[in-house]
């Protein structure tokens, strides 16, 4: 087969224009999160017994996988587990009060409790920092416990270890790992907009791309790599249990009959797809099958216009080449 009408370079241009968060915008958002972190550090210097221990940028912005449409900045806030309440509603209210104390220059309405986090709003930019409490008792690798948004149970996590996990895949795959994660997240966003019942959270996307990258799937040609990712989702149908050996032996993960089994790379007791039903799984598989067919058709297309129309089935009407 000759060179397809829509090439890797065309996908790169589309991603730069429509998918990726611009470097300057990412820098501005990181700086705002860092200003909060520095304010807390300054407060801790004067109040070493304060119950908040550390703030760390987390989520897609920290990982370098943020989309252009990013709506908030995710920050993990490590709090003393001896002092903090464990019930999530009480914990969020408690954290909001602590943050107002640590950030006295912020108006009370700028620090608002949400259902599972505290939102800190910057009036000057309108940007919002979403601060998630992590119960912490002094672990040197900053392992702590999130209170699950879905079940209320405590789940061990570590922001630095998660970032190290992603950084390792980025280093092994140049810029391609992060870019393919962003392209897949963009595809997921379109699926969710078209179907309220479609679920496929970003963390799971990252782990599936990491799983394939670890097993040698070439990522340097985006049409081929996307075809491989969609083919895996459509053919495997989540029969494979996905786990990683960075921080534990995958054999120690507990056996479960959950329809989807994707283990947190820092916690072999946390199946991040635990609450996904067979129906949720089937929707992902069918969407991946349709997207894979479109990518294959685009790669076989004779004209560029024909190829673009197939790629629009994957990336929406904004796609052009």
Buried (B, 14 or more C-beta within 10 A) or exposed (E): EEEBBBBBEBBBEBBEEBBBBEEEBBEEBBEBBEEBBEBBEEBBEEEEEBBBBBBBBBBBBBBBBBBBEBEBBBBBBBBBBEEBBEEBEEBBBBBBEBBBBBBEEBEEEBBBBEEBBBBBBBEEEEBBBBBBBBBBEEEEEBBBBBBBEEEEEBBBBBBBBBBBBBBBBBEEBEEBBBBBBBBBBBBBBBBEEEEEEBBBBBBBBBBBBBBBBBEEBEBEBBBBBBBBBBBBBBEEBBEEBBBBEBBBEEEEBEEEEBBBBBBBBBBBEBBBBBEBEEEBBEBBBEBBBBBBBBBBBBBEBEEBEBBBBBBBBBBBEEBBB
